[in-house]
Amino acid sequence: MKFFILLFILIVLTSSYANSTIFPTILRRDDSEELAEECIKEIENSEYYNKCMPIMTISNYKKACSDIESEKCKTFYNDPLKYFTVCNKFPEFNEIFQPLIFNDVIQGFKSKCLTDEKGDLCPYSLLLLTDTNGEYDGAYEAISDTCKSKKCTDTLIEIFKQVNIDQYAAYENLSFTTGSYSYKDLNAIKKLISVLEDDKCKSEHVTSNANYIKINDILLITLTLLMFLFIN
């Protein structure tokens, strides 16, 4: 089993415990313990890291989602390594911040901010924010519930379609991981996209437009009844 697994949950780096455990674990394997500790302190004290790569939960997701869309964070995302003058001396640190990996990390953060037509969190985002053990037992239910919102469905399809074979290869090539992806792993995203694009999923969409139509139908029936009563 690889340490970093895409499957359909994107990347474990965006889980609620990852920011506080992964980097220290990787860095402390280095022979230069003093330099590793300096890097850990640099991460902990980094305004950009704490603001733009937050540990996201139900209690802070609104602020975190706003932060990651800020101009400050967008600037950070464009060239993150320049903000870590100590940490960028570690090959493993640089590996994580290579474009294929880092872009997926950022997409993982943004995946926790998806909202439906009413502004409520999409089921997939709610799953990512609440499943802190990384098992995602409610994944099937979350995907199924996603179909109830056209906006949630379309946004999730768009995110899934950004995943490609090069990303899997990048994860496999990380120096601190072992193992490889199976055929099932590589096709997991395609299967989920197929489910979300299926007519059965589309038929479950409940959009604001649909509610508008229902309200108009009720008004029409009410007016008809009033006219009938008035005429009689």
Sequence and secondary structure as in RCSB ss.txt:
>XXXX:A:sequence
MKFFILLFILIVLTSSYANSTIFPTILRRDDSEELAEECIKEIENSEYYNKCMPIMTISNYKKACSDIESEKCKT
FYNDPLKYFTVCNKFPEFNEIFQPLIFNDVIQGFKSKCLTDEKGDLCPYSLLLLTDTNGEYDGAYEAISDTCKSK
KCTDTLIEIFKQVNIDQYAAYENLSFTTGSYSYKDLNAIKKLISVLEDDKCKSEHVTSNANYIKINDILLITLTL
LMFLFIN
>XXXX:A:secstr
  SS  TTS  GGGSTTHHHHHHHHHHTTSS HHHHHHHHHHHHT HHHHHHS    TTTHHHHHHHHTSHHHHH
HHHSGGGG TTGGGSHHHHHHTSHHHHHHHHHHHHGGG B TTS B HHHHHHHH TTS  TTHHHHHHHHTT H
HHHHHHHHHHHT  HHHHHHHHT TT      HHHHHHHHHHHHHHHSHHHHTT   HHHHHHHHHHHHHHHHHH
HHHHHH 
